[in-house]
Amino acid sequence: MKWIFWFFVVNIISVIALMKGVISGENSFIGIIVAFTAWGLFIRAIVTNQEKKKKVKNREKMLAEYLRQQLRK
């Protein structure tokens, strides 16, 4: 649910940055850089979160297997 909130925040930031770049005309590259940076950070946060979940799941699986082996002895 929090990702939906951050998705809308990133959308607002990128729209404002791109519109500011279009309106000002002089420094349109600054708006583009800000917009793509916001999206890059958002995507990086999602990927990092998924990697952490995979690591935790793998550790839990290894612990369960270790405990299962200890019960067999």
Secondary structure, 3 states (H helix, E strand, C coil): CHHHHHHHHHHHHHHHHHHHHHHHCCCHHHHHHHHHHHHHHHHHHHHHHHHHHHHHHHHHHHHHHHHHHHHHC
